[in-house]
Amino acid sequence: MLHIYVPTLPNYIKLKTAQLATVGMVLSMYGLWQAITRIPIGVAGDFMGRGKPLIVAGIFVGVAGAIIISMGNSIFVLAAGRALTGLSASTWVLLVAVFSSFFDEKKAILASSMLTFVASFGRLVATASTGFLNKTGGYTLPFYVAGMSGILAMLLVFFIQESPRPAKSMSFKSLLQLFLRRDVLLPTVLSIVVHHSDWSVTFGFLPILAKNMGVGDVVRGLLISLNIVGLIVANLITTLLLTRMKHGILLCTGVCFMLAGILLIAFSPTRAYLFVGTMSMGFAYGIIYPILLGMSIQHVDRSQRATAMGIHQAFYALGMFSGPWISGIIADYLGIRPVFFITAAGFLVLSSMLLSILLRREKRTS
């Protein structure tokens, strides 16, 4: 539902404004509202002891957001619609917590990897259809299809058999203590850096760069789909290797693939570089994301997992907000390609530093 229109969304917004900074601002609303709402949603899920009602409400909000964007003729309306889709995506907090509850505590990372794989497959189908939908009914048709798929998703959620958990209220002090736990904090900060880079490039200005290089709607949709193919392949490999290989080795591998992908896109003299680069970034994300997701809740008590997941996802959503926003400002002043070079440099420095701290801690814990 949330990704059917993503491959051409930046160009759709660009039809309404000539300012790339404004395009970045509208795109950043998705991450901003996830950053604002994910902790409250996680706290509410733990307080209620159930996630299903909030998941249904979140899907409904996503349907409304897609329809509002499709009718948006002003930047304000587009930003409001994108904010609603961000609010809808915040219920991923509860999906992860509910799904993890079906597994033993030691399999938290495996559970997050499995769920990420299924979600990625859905994204693949959605983004692969974008170009064809645009050719059939214009830029607005994917938004209506997203709305219909959201209604179907609400119906399916009713069949989920969720076991109620003991209600758990959270004070500000206990919330802060949970956030400051190093096993929650370190994966979260690294995830912020990863999401900033990914949303600067893949879901930010890559589609605009591709259009400038003469890539059509259908192929741009396939460009994002190829990113998700890499993600799915990496999810499968990661799921198989989690019990045989240390998390640190897998994380280092993912960081290298993401850096290589950004640089390939930055240089890209031909379209082929775009395809290889975006697939490399997808492969990297497929390794890094589920591991950090699982690590952030692995040692947290079940009664606090939704809140811990809310903290993790709220803060990495800051990267989803800062990526398009900062990159839009840079693009207006320096052009699109410098965005990718600056993103690569920042990612190299910050990810190397954070990964070394995280790995030292993991070694001491072992």
Secondary structure as the mmCIF struct_conf table of DSSP 4:
data_model
#
loop_
_struct_conf.conf_type_id
_struct_conf.id
_struct_conf.beg_label_comp_id
_struct_conf.beg_label_asym_id
_struct_conf.beg_label_seq_id
_struct_conf.end_label_comp_id
_struct_conf.end_label_asym_id
_struct_conf.end_label_seq_id
BEND BEND1 HIS A 3 HIS A 3
TURN_TY1_P TURN_TY1_P1 ILE A 4 TYR A 5
HELX_RH_3T_P HELX_RH_3T_P1 VAL A 6 THR A 8
HELX_RH_AL_P HELX_RH_AL_P1 LEU A 9 LYS A 14
TURN_TY1_P TURN_TY1_P2 LEU A 15 LYS A 16
BEND BEND2 ALA A 18 ALA A 18
HELX_RH_AL_P HELX_RH_AL_P2 LEU A 20 MET A 48
TURN_TY1_P TURN_TY1_P3 GLY A 49 GLY A 49
HELX_RH_AL_P HELX_RH_AL_P3 LYS A 52 MET A 71
BEND BEND3 SER A 74 SER A 74
HELX_RH_AL_P HELX_RH_AL_P4 ILE A 75 ALA A 89
TURN_TY1_P TURN_TY1_P4 SER A 90 THR A 91
HELX_RH_AL_P HELX_RH_AL_P5 TRP A 92 SER A 100
TURN_TY1_P TURN_TY1_P5 SER A 101 PHE A 102
BEND BEND4 PHE A 103 PHE A 103
HELX_RH_3T_P HELX_RH_3T_P2 GLU A 105 LYS A 107
HELX_RH_AL_P HELX_RH_AL_P6 ALA A 108 GLY A 137
TURN_TY1_P TURN_TY1_P6 TYR A 139 THR A 140
HELX_RH_AL_P HELX_RH_AL_P7 LEU A 141 VAL A 157
TURN_TY1_P TURN_TY1_P7 PHE A 158 PHE A 159
HELX_LH_PP_P HELX_LH_PP_P1 GLU A 162 ALA A 167
HELX_RH_AL_P HELX_RH_AL_P8 PHE A 172 LEU A 180
HELX_RH_AL_P HELX_RH_AL_P9 ARG A 182 SER A 200
HELX_RH_PI_P HELX_RH_PI_P1 VAL A 201 PHE A 205
HELX_RH_AL_P HELX_RH_AL_P10 LEU A 206 ASN A 212
TURN_TY1_P TURN_TY1_P8 MET A 213 GLY A 214
HELX_RH_AL_P HELX_RH_AL_P11 ASP A 217 LEU A 241
TURN_TY1_P TURN_TY1_P9 LEU A 242 ARG A 244
BEND BEND5 MET A 245 MET A 245
HELX_RH_AL_P HELX_RH_AL_P12 HIS A 247 PHE A 267
BEND BEND6 PRO A 269 THR A 270
HELX_RH_AL_P HELX_RH_AL_P13 ARG A 271 MET A 295
TURN_TY1_P TURN_TY1_P10 SER A 296 HIS A 299
BEND BEND7 VAL A 300 VAL A 300
HELX_RH_3T_P HELX_RH_3T_P3 ARG A 302 GLN A 304
HELX_RH_AL_P HELX_RH_AL_P14 ARG A 305 LEU A 334
HELX_RH_AL_P HELX_RH_AL_P15 ILE A 336 THR A 365
#
